[in-house]
């Protein structure tokens, strides 16, 4: 019994001394766009302040390999970005002229895919 207790204590001490497991590295972020305070409901989307520059920024992110996926759903827009940190992902979308102008507001959060798919693969589906 004493030997069993000694072994249990030794194992417990060894486990306590083991370094903690590292959190998984995440380099994927979801940016959700919604209309901002400067959105003019009387204008079509293409006529909104900074809309053309917004499209140019998304194309630039795609060219840089940062934009993995983009689309609209309901009244929202979603882009999935690759960045080293949350702050970097926020900076990528906050540079967008339409966000600076208040035409769009954006929220960026870490994105954790739970089902494998095409995110990260260089596939473009033509309309």
N, C-alpha and C positions, 0 to 999 in steps of 0.2 A: 504494500500500500504506500509506503514511504517512497519507494522508487517511482511508482506511478505518479504521485504528487510532484516529485522532483522533475520528472520528464514533462509533465503538463506545464509547470512553471517555466521551464527552460524554453519550451515551444512558444508559450505566450510572450516571453521576453524577446525572443527572436522575431516574432511577428510584429511586436511593437517597434522594434528597431528598423524594420524594413522601410525603405522610402515609400512615400505615398505614390499611388499610381497617377500618372500625368493625365490631365483632362485631354480629350481628343482635340486636335487642332481643327479649327473651323475656318475655312476661307470663303464660305458662301453666305451671302446676305440677301434678304428680300427687301426691296424698296417699294412701298405702296404709295402711289400718287393719288391725290384727290384734289378737287378744286380748292383753290386758296381764296383769300380775302379779295384779291384783285380780279377774280374771274367775273366776266361780264356775261350774265345770263342772256342778254339780248344779242350776243354775237355767237356765230358758229365757232366750233373749236379751232378751226384753221385761222380764224380772224382774231384769236386771243393774243394778247401781248406776249411776245416771246415764244409763240408756238413753233414757228419755223426753226428758231434756234434750239428749242427743246428737241425737235427731231434730229437736228444736226448733232447735238450732244449725245443722243442715244446711238447714232451711227458711229460717232467717234469712240464711244465705249465699246461698241461691237468690234471696231477695227483694232482697238487696243487689246482685245481678248478679255475684256472685263465683263461685258454683258453676255450672259449665258442664255437668257430666255427673257422674252418680253411679251406682254399682251394686256388686253383690257378685259374686265369682267364687271358687269353692272356699270356703275358710275366711277369705277376705280381703274387705275392702271397698275400693273405689277411688273417689275423687272427683277431678275435674279442676277446678282453681281458676284464677281470673284474679287476679293480684296484681302490684304494681310490682316486687317483689324476692322472692328466696327467703326472706329473713327475714320479710317481710310475710306470705307464704304460710304459713310455719311458725306465725306468731302467730295466724293465722285458725283453724287447727285446734287449736293448743295451748290456746285459750280454751275449747274444748269441755269441759264438765263431766265427761264420761266419760273423757277423756284425763287431765284433772287427777286424777280418782279412781283412775286406773290400770286401769280396766275395759278400755280400749283403749290400745294403743300405736300411734303413727303415724310414718311416714317420709315426708318430703316431698322431692321431686326436681324439677328442671326437666323440663318435658314439651315435646317437639318433634314435633308432628304431621308425618308424612311423606306422608299421604294425605288430601286434602281430604275433609271430611265435614260433619257437622252441628255440631261443636264451635264454639261462638261464635254459632250461630244460635238464636234463641228458639223452639225447638220442644219440645213436650212430647208424648210418646206415651202415650196412655191404655192401661191394662191391659185 
